[in-house]
Amino acid sequence: MKSKIWNHIRKELGLWSPVVPLGIIMIIAVILIRMTGGFKFLEWMFFDTLLRLRPQEQLDERVVIVGIDEKDIQSVGQYPVPDGRIAELITTLETYEPLAIGLDIFKNVSVQSGGEELTRVLQENTNIFGIEKIFPPGEIPPPPSLSPEQVGFVDLFNDIDTKIRRYLLYTSNLKNSKNREEYKYSLALQLVLEYCKKNAINVGTGKNDPNTIMFNQIELPRITSNFGGYVGVNDGGLWTLINFRNSSRPFHVVSLRDVLNDKVDRNLLRGRIVLIGNLNASTADVFYTHALPTQNLEGQIYGVDYHAHVISQVLSTIIDKRPMLYSWEDGREYTWIAIWGFLPIIIGRLTQSVWKNVFSVGIAGIFLLSCGYIMLWQWGLWIPIAPSLLVLAVNYVSVFVFYQHDKFLRSQIKERQETIQYIFAVIHNGPLQNLGYVLQHMRTKDMNYERLLEHVEKIDKEIREIGEFSKLQALTEEESLRLGSGLILELTQPLHNLLYEVYSSTLERNDFEYFETLKVKIRDFEPIDDKYISMEDKRRICLFLEEALCNIGKHAQGVKCVQASGVYSNNKYKLWVKDNGCGMKSKLENKGTRNSKMIAKQLRGKFRRESVSPHGTICELSWTPTK
């Protein structure tokens, strides 16, 4: 019992030992490629696609956008909108009692008339937050009338594929005039903090990660240098992935003219965070993402939209328990990739069937994509899908090829064993029986010499026939061709020898009536170097010659002479068969003609079959042999 178990274990180890190291090498290679950022474009593509495929979400009532669109510019009559109109807009909005107003328009210098009025409005209202640009190139200072506590930066950073997926909430790696480290908050964070202050939401430093912010025991996940599909990314400050609100209408949007004309419901703005920004193509405040299902142009989104999405995602996390986006640490991600690398090895060993293997790995791939979708949708977890899919596919192919090759070898061994057993049975029942009979009579000396010689010659014939049978059994299917006459050709012979055998064997067949009238048989086949012709090409050419000769036997009434020739000249080989029979009686293309045309096409050559004068038919195949 123990011996059987150990034999089974050794057999299994023998099957696993060649393929497992190969699978491990593939896993390590995929992990190394990922560590160098080789999959980032694919991972970003999957990330955007899964975000876009999430179910539609409800509109967030907490954020309202006052967008300055093309019609607003036309009604004002100029761009940029004058400070006086902006002051009038803010004054009107303040009557609606919003919680905070974010002015996502640079106001470091006055625009037309109304500058003093705008300054007064900004100074009188502490719930207004202006913007600045703090990163090169093109830094822009904030409005001089606002205190630093009422300013947020609006720098947006795109990935190398021009899409924006990250948002910098605050940074501390800046130096002020006294060369001291200075904290700077983004516009979105300033407005979130204002909301928290007025709604008694506790804000503090993270417990698990002191470099992040905690709201009511909820820590915001921070993008580190290696985060999800990012490798070696800048992690100075608090970066977060933008969890876009997946909706065709994520926020209420009103226009400047609607506010000034008192066409906005007061309840829509009371207690809300209001963002004022440009929603027109005339500005350069246009960015791109593929994470949203609908945009006016492909991937186009305005800067004010980005700030609104970030504000919404933070507040939704704090209040609605909507997940922020995060990823595993490196160790878990690489373990996840390794699991999907070992899975096809196990599947291949358990199934060892073409369709079962394809089906199982296909189901595994669908399950992997489903895991990525559900984890991102339900928990905000970004898992490595692209490298996992690749290692699943690569190891599936390599393992499948190995197991199929192993299966083929075992079937070949079984066939050889059966052949050996059969040959032994033939020898035992034939020559050995005769040999035993001869030996018996030689011992008794009761058989004359002629009878003894007859039996020895019979043994010799039987052994030779068995030898020929064994030789044919050793040939693979690709190395042999069986003609209609029953003759089996070994395609390892030179082409001209094969053509001679096809010619002679076919014309000797007695199942074609018109061969009986033949008087003259002429054939001449020039040799050609085997390096110019493959085994499969030899098969096709022999079949063509056999088909052409059979057509003569079936259709060439009154034929007396058949001439077959193969000529290699001017780097082209021409093989033709000509008879003097009754000629072609029909122009319809039969199966034989179609087969000949197919052979010519496979050889990248030409085929012709036509009548000759005064009577007869010629059938020709020509092609250019190549190495």
Buried (B, 14 or more C-beta within 10 A) or exposed (E): EEEEEEEEEEEEEEBBEEBBEBBBEBBBBBBEBBBEBBBBBBBBBBBBBBBBEBEEBEBBEBBBBBBBBEEBBEBBEEBBBBBBBBBBBBBBBBEBEBBBBBBBBBBEEBBEEBBEBBBEBBBEBEBBBBBBBBBEEEEBEBBEBBEEEBBBBBBBBEBEEEBBBBBBBBBEEBEEEEEEEBEBBBBBBBBBBBBBEEEEBEEEEBEEBEEBBBBEEBBBBBBBEBBBBBBEBBBEBBBBBBBBBBBEEBBBBBBBBBBBEEEBEEEBBEBBBBBBBBBBBEBEBBBBBBBBBEBEEEBBBBBBBBBBBBBBBBBBBBBEEBBBBBBBEBEEBBEBBBEBBBBBBEBBBEBBBEEEBEEBBEEBBEEBBEBBBEBBBEEBBBBBBBBBBBBBBBBBBBBBEBBBEBEEEEEEEEEEEEBEEEBEEBBEEBBBEBBEEBEEBEEEEEBEEEEEEEBEEBBEEBBEEBEEBBEEBEBEEEBBBEBBBEBEBBBEBBBBEBBBBBBEBBBEBEEBEBBEEBEEEEBEBBEBEEEBBBBEBBBBBBBBBBBBBBBBBBBBEEBEBBBBBBBBEEEEBBBBBBBBBBBBEEEEEEEBBEBBBEBBEEBEBBBEBEBEEEBBBBBBBBBEBEE
